[in-house]
Structure formats: structure tokens, C-alpha cells
Amino acid sequence: MDRQNVTQRIGFLGAGNMAEAMIRGLIQGQIAPPERIRASDVSAPRRELMEKTYGIRTTGDNLALVQDAEVLILAVKPQVAAAVMEAIRPAAGPDKLVISIVAGLTTAAMAQRLPSGSRIVRTVPNTPVFVGAGMVAIAAGPGATPEDISLAEALFGPVARTAVLEERLMDAVLGVSGSGPG
């Protein structure tokens, strides 16, 4: 995908370290300008930091974020992912692409919590993403189109090389990505 073609509004559900690495890469790599990027987070100080550092809009309201975005990056801790997906369900659906960076969260588990027909992509990024030298495995889930996969690759492009795999291989990738950079 041509870098200039990423024109969708991107919403990060969670503004932790991995989300920050992606946001920094999107802006510095000129993939998406700050005005097209939003982030939600439970921490007001974290939201303030993201606004001041990157010039993006933030909110504490996940549902409002989903209503305002076309591409959603699920970037929360695994233990809160189910609750977040349930909360955003009323505004999610086939018109939104949901890309997960949540460790261990399968597309089947996501499909159970999101509306029928949702376009889902699972990714496994490794920690060198923080310094723009990562590797990200990408797997198409239910409803994901080839264009959705291309968009996911473009979004990770500034911080990592990407590899598109079958989802059945993702757990092996997860095991290697934790120790591989070392």
C-alpha cells in the first residue's frame, strides 16, 4: 500500500507503550497526520502526555473513540480486552477494521465479542517496534479483506517489517517474539 493512501481515521483503544510506538511511527513516517489519529486511555496523565507529545486528540471514552474512527487498534492489556470489546460493541461493526495487538487474543475470541461481520486482523508485534526495528506477524481474521491486510502492513511499516501468516502459526510467533530480540 502506498504510504500516502492511509487516509482513514485511526483510533487506538489504549495508549500504552506499544500504541505510542505506533503513533510515533505513523506521524514521523508521514503515514498519518496527528489530526487523523485518536487514542483512548483510562489514565488522564497518559492522555495528556499523548496530546502534548504527538498533537493527537485523546479521550477516556472508548465508545466515543470508536464512533469517530474507521480503523481501530486494540492495544489494551489482555485481562481487559474482553470488557473493552463488550463496551465498544454498539459502535463497532463491518464498517470498522479492528486490528488487535493484544497478546494471545485470537480472532475467534474477538469475533465472539464484536458484532457479526466485523473485519478483524490479529497481529503479534515484538518489542523492537519501540525503536522502529520490529517484526510484526499479521493474520487475517473473520471478514478481513486483502485491502485490510495491506492497510495493517502500512500502519506497521514505519516501525517494523511485517509477515502475513495463517493464524494457526501466531502462537508460535508469540513464543519466539518474546525471546527472539534478545
Beta strands, then each sheet from edge to edge (+ up, - down):
strand 1: 10-13
strand 2: 37-40
strand 3: 57-59
strand 4: 71-74
strand 5: 97-100
strand 6: 119-125
strand 7: 134-140
strand 8: 160-164
sheet 1: 3+ 2+ 1+ 4+ 5+ 6+ 7- 8-
end
